Amino acid sequence: MADSAGRTGERGSAGRVRGALAPYLMVLPAGLWLLVFFVVPMVAMVSLSLQTGDLVDGFRQTFHWRNYTDGLHTYGDQFVRSLWYGLLATVACAVLSYPAAYWIAFRGGRGKTAYLMLLLLPYFVSFVLRTVSWKLVLTDDGPVLGPLRGHGILPPGFHVLDTGFAVVSGLTYNFLPFMALPIYVALERIDPRVVEAARDLYAGRAGAFARVVLPLSLPGVFAGVILTFVPASADYVNAEVLGGPGDTMIGNVIQSEYFDNGAYPVASALSFALMAILLLGVFAYARALGTRNVLEAAGR
Amino acid sequence: MTETQPAPARDDPGRAVPAIELAGVEKAFRVHGEHVAAVRGVDLEVGQGEFFSLLGPSGCGKTTTLRMIAGFEEPTAGEVRLHGRGVTGVPPNRRDVNTVFQSYALFPHMSVFENVAFGLRRRGVPKGEIRARTGAMLDLVDLAGRERRRPSELSGGQQQRVALARALVNRPRALLLDEPLGALDLKLRQSMQVELKRIQREVGITFLYVTHDQDEALTMSDRIAVMNEGLIEQLGTPREIYERPATRFVAGFIGTSNLLAGEVGEVTGGGSRAALSFGPDGRVEVPVRDGLRVAVGERLELTIRPEKIGIGADEPADGLCGVRGTVTEVVYLGTSTSYNVTTSAGADMVVFQQNATSADDAAARGDGVWLSWDPLHSYAIGAPR
């Protein structure tokens, strides 16, 4: 602290020590919080993922790495499906939300906040409730398929519910704002005069979009992809509510291993495997795009 | 698209077609459901290679006028013609003009080189030529060696020069500049004024320059259009505009001007000259601006610049305008001295005297003085408000 620097004796040096400690003291509450509620459970789960035993006799630490290899081997399909559905939902989110975000950012005028609010309105309803109501929409006798079926437009065996399509639609619907908001923020920051400058320098509408608007909004898309892909791949509610037996994702497996089978070590091992895969994916993604873009997304 | 331009359309072989021509151009915007007229009927012609300024306060319609020429806005009425060709409905990318934006509007994700090369690339100029022309242009604006920098790594003055290079490299028929020096500090602005004028002479391109800064407009322009509330108040050379302000607005907006109201005693020269009286203590005979009709007995206002007025104890000679008053303030300004004088008719006037030779002030506070000037320097502009 500057004002204590001129003083002499114990009080001055005590003040200096307190000054030097201040940042650490300030970070202490959050640090403790993370330690108790994040680090401790993580360590416990890592330990659990290497144990053997059952609910009746208890679990013992045996460094049973086969929990991982067996898990990945047995549930390889679900891993692949999770990543695939997550990817499809992410792409669908990007395709759907980019035009909407673009329109709000550049044509929203004074109604920008209102339009943004409309986009977010469904997300004030609980996640599970939203997914269940999506089920009502997609059901065979629902408001969409019912009339089509009644007029004989659809073949008798046509379903949407209990298909992978339903799961991906649900994921897309549920994670749309995680994509739309970062894209909106990136687009909103673009100076309209920069777009005019491109038009002035002989770029047509499409050219100005491709060479100026799109590159300047990419940091938002990059952020949106991470924010959407990670939770969508790990989701189990959509597959549970909207999917059929053949559409289970790795989240459903972890859930049933944990709560139905009491196979805690296997469930933990699958969780960590998923986490590792997603972390590696995000890391590779960030490397491929370059830190510059990620930093620009955060810093501009 | 190719680089070669068709020869400018000429309707009269003896006379070059103006680079930019506005005919009855109007623009209204809808703001909160109300129509607001930004430009209310502008006619002007900018000649080839001319440095032409639109000068006016913010909100006078000068930027809207520029945006209509660039193609960012379409006129509500009237027509914009570039080299004799109407450009209604022609998008900005198909107009042979380029713009230097107020905030530069550089592409933040591109290097200096890519910014400058942007227009050439869009027009399919061969790679080698792009390299050569971009390099030459960066030399011209003194930015050689900074090709790989991002705009955010440059100073304001450097960004300004990138914006200029990015537009000029395309060799447009006309360059539109929207307050290009507005964001720079005074010193840099003054040196850039000189620089801009030099560059304009070197490249020989028509410049249409929008500014609210009268010094900038007077320093650089061949001709100036002074705009106010969507209309052109006066159009002329800097000298004409300064020496003969046509309206009260122009007189007040450009430099300092004295406004003096009197009663018309006599009209001579077929209405081109009027003699004004200011009670017993003054009588002037001044030119009347074109189009202004004056009648004996009406009140009329004239303008006179402070530096044109002489100050002394004696009544001026015949042929000069003279008004009597009392000095209320004397301020020494270095190169000149400023006197505030209240005339016997009650008008406040400012007089500047150059301190070229005399070491003493011509008058002191409280002195009764005669103000005198050549009638050529004052100008009757209309009825007082």
Chai-1 contact restraints between the chains, C-beta under 6 A:
chainA,res_idxA,chainB,res_idxB,connection_type,confidence,min_distance_angstrom,max_distance_angstrom,comment,restraint_id
A,R193,B,F101,contact,1.0,0.0,6.0,A-B,restraint_1
A,R193,B,A105,contact,1.0,0.0,6.0,A-B,restraint_2
A,V194,B,A105,contact,1.0,0.0,6.0,A-B,restraint_3
A,E196,B,F72,contact,1.0,0.0,6.0,A-B,restraint_4
A,A197,B,A105,contact,1.0,0.0,6.0,A-B,restraint_5
A,R199,B,P92,contact,1.0,0.0,6.0,A-B,restraint_6
A,R199,B,N93,contact,1.0,0.0,6.0,A-B,restraint_7
A,D200,B,P92,contact,1.0,0.0,6.0,A-B,restraint_8
A,D200,B,N98,contact,1.0,0.0,6.0,A-B,restraint_9
A,D200,B,T99,contact,1.0,0.0,6.0,A-B,restraint_10
A,L201,B,F118,contact,1.0,0.0,6.0,A-B,restraint_11
A,L201,B,G119,contact,1.0,0.0,6.0,A-B,restraint_12
A,Y202,B,N93,contact,1.0,0.0,6.0,A-B,restraint_13
A,Y202,B,G119,contact,1.0,0.0,6.0,A-B,restraint_14
A,Y202,B,R122,contact,1.0,0.0,6.0,A-B,restraint_15
A,Y202,B,R123,contact,1.0,0.0,6.0,A-B,restraint_16
A,A203,B,N93,contact,1.0,0.0,6.0,A-B,restraint_17
A,A203,B,R122,contact,1.0,0.0,6.0,A-B,restraint_18
A,G204,B,N93,contact,1.0,0.0,6.0,A-B,restraint_19
A,P215,B,H109,contact,1.0,0.0,6.0,A-B,restraint_20
A,L216,B,H109,contact,1.0,0.0,6.0,A-B,restraint_21
